[in-house]
Structure formats: C-alpha cells, structure tokens
C-alpha cells in the first residue's frame, strides 16, 4: 500500500537540503534491487532520481559534468 513519506537529502557537494517524496512501494522495489529506479519511481524527475542515487543535486551535477 502506498504511504506518503519524505526523504531529506543534503547534496554532498553544495550541502543544500532537498526533499523528495517517492512512492513507498516503488522506493522499496528499487532499494531491494527488484527494479531500476526509472521504472520503480517514474513519478520523480530525473534530477530527483539522481539525487537519490548519488546524493548530487542537479546544479552540482551540471557543474561536475558540463555539456560539451
């Protein structure tokens, strides 16, 4: 059953706080390794999923890996 919950993450690089509200069932699937994050949590943006996976916010990701 879906339950609302919020994950608070500080970006490892800039230390800015972020909040992500994933679907609890999808989050559990991803944590268990039963699904890829994009399949388990399609309601999140790619930036939010990256924050969950690497702890890196979009601004810092773009600073670390600028488009060529």
Steps between C-alpha positions, in 0.01 A plus 500: 500500500628847408602714794613859482846568632773751436871440467723791593835504323785748518704517181846368580665784306307820579327372817166648390204312650247336269178310562377217282161328537526158335230238473573266791433181301722609212768617740500160673527323162800713405674456838454121481647501149179370344469790254704775341435837660340645185259208489427495875461878540379645167313778683831657607702720269835380372661759729320360805598144411864604459486667840379172653765295322809717537410774747581759233260785422438607141699824531807318630460216248504753217806672650684168528393374154440802273364441152772518238 
